[in-house]
């Protein structure tokens, strides 16, 4: 399941459960919706993630590149050690900015942000 909210001009998506092909379609659709609305600063929250699939990582990379085309970014929060290993095996770990919590991810978009 994917839910989203806005905070200080940043869209925060929370992915709950698994990132397998069916769930990744939901994530992709939500990211497309945000792009269509000119929302280019995105945080994807994974602390409730139970399982990640390799194809799902490809969708995240593709969308990261799309958001960067508009001077935006897609940052990841709350990556589990299991998910991190999958990102590393795919060679995608170093292309994403990752943060342990929302506050640090939000500050990275706007250094003068304060909670």
N, C-alpha and C positions, 0 to 999 in steps of 0.2 A: 504494500500500500504506500502511496506517495501523498504527502500533504505539503502545502506551501503557505508561507506567510511573508510579510514584508517588514523590514526594520531599517529605518534611516536610509532608504533608497537601495537596500540590498534585499534580494529575494532569497529566502531560506527554504530549501526543500528538505523534508525529512523522509527518508526511505526506511520503512518498517517491514521486517521480514526477510525475504530473499530477493536477490537480484538475479533472476533467471530470465529467459526470453520473454515470458508474458509480463512480468513485472517491469522489465526494462522498457517495454513498449510504453507503459505508463510514465516512466521517467522521461523517455524521449518526447512523448506528447507534451508533457508539462514544460520541458525545456524549450520545445518549439513554440508553445503558447507564450512563454516569457520573452522569447526572441521577437515574436510578432508584436508584442507590446512594448518593444524597445527597453526591456529590462535586461541589462547586460552584466550586472554584478550579481553573481550567484554563489551561494554556499549550499553544498549538498551535505546533509547531516547523516552519518552512517552509524551512529552509536547504537541504534536498534537493529542493525543489519545482522541477519543470522547466516546468510550464505551469499556468496558472489560468484557469478559465472563469467568465464573469460569473454564471451560475446558482449556482456554488459560493459566491460571495460572499454571495448572498442567504441561503444556509443558515447561513453563519457569523454574519451579522447576526441572523437569527432566533434562533440559539442564544445569542448574546451577551445578547440581551434576556431569554431564558428563565433563564439563569444569574443575571442581575442581580435577577430577581424573588425569588431565594433568597439575596440579599446575597452572591452570588458574582461571578465575573468570568471572562471569556475573553480572554486576552492572547496576542499574536502575537510570535513570535521568528524572526529570520533572514529577514525578507522581502527578496526580491531586488528589484533596481531595476525589473525588468520587471513583477513582481507589484505593486510599489508603484504603478506607472503605471496599472495596471488598477483598483486600489483607488481611486486618485484620480479616474479617469474616471467611476467609479460613484458618487462622492461618499461613499465609505465609509471613506476613509483616516483621517479625524479622529475617528471614533467608537470606534476600537480603540486600546488602549494597545499600542505596539510597542517591542520591545527587541532589541538586537543579539545577546544571548546569554541562556542559561538563568539564569545567576546573577543578573542584574539583574531578570529577570522574577520569579524566586522572591522576591527581596528586596522587590519591590513588593507582594507579598501579606503579607509580614511584615517590617517594617523592621528588626527585631532579628535576622533570619535571618543566619547567617554560614556560609560554605561550608566 
